[in-house]
Amino acid sequence: MIPAIPSEVVTHMRSAERVVALTGAGVSAESGIPTFRQAQTGLWAQYDPIELATPQAFLRTPRLVWDWYTYRRQIIAAAEPNPAHYALVDLEQHYPTFTLVTQNIDGLHWRAGSRDMLELHGNIERTRCFECGTYAQGWDEEGELPPRCGHCGGLLRPDVVWFGEGLPERELHLAYTVTQQVQIFLSIGTSAVVQPAASLPLIAKRAGAYVIEINPEETSLSVVADCWLQGQAGVILPELVRQVFNLSENQEE
Ligand code: APR
């Protein structure tokens, strides 16, 4: 069923020049990527993800944490971007200024073609040294695990933000800056509870932006947003693109 998109939303999106989209795990759900907690199946069901995604856990049981990320990396490698990812690429190409701020670490936005992107929680495909922070160009899964840093010999870790760690400063600073100047803010597939990303739509709203939420479930943002488009991102976003760009039903960008 084609979702109804209020004409007010289309009007706002047609007249805007500066747009920010914040995405969360819901955008990757239709690609079959389980959320953090849903990834706890089979062998991994016995572990609390919060016990696996902390610097303390890595210091205590580095091999266990490394293996958990290898497992998640394999799920991601087998997944493909979905229509929501591609619709966001269309929006980036359409607007003079479009920034995608994502909490997802799966790299699917990049694989779909998004380029003006801020990854707030890192990227599971990258690794860096736990000790000196040097990024690894590659590593050997057959040797000692976690692999060692070629620079200082420290253990390599995934370049993702763990519980208790700060977000990358540059990305966070840029996310705040673009949010304060935006005309349309889209919050898509995020429960809007994990800070500091959850504050971005509120900052945008205070700065005068029109805030649109896309989510099948109500969140704390739903009542604050100017419009809550209830439904799946992979259905709503392509339809939004079609209406905003005035394409016919069979036309693609
Ligand atoms: N389309 C849009 N939204 C969806 C869809 C879908 N197809 N399926 C689920 N959702 C919504 C859910 O209703 C929920 O509100 O996506 C949201 C996912 O919420 P979370 O699992 O809390 O994910 P997110 O908001 O990205 O979490 C932020 O918290 O778990 C940590 O570090 C992890 O980056 C993550 C952060």
Residues whose N, C-alpha, C, O or C-beta is under 5 A from the ligand:
A	BS01	APR	G24 A25 G26 V27 A29 E30 T35 F36 Q103 N104 H121 G189 T190 S191 A192 V194 I214 N215 P216 E217 G231 Q232 A233 G234
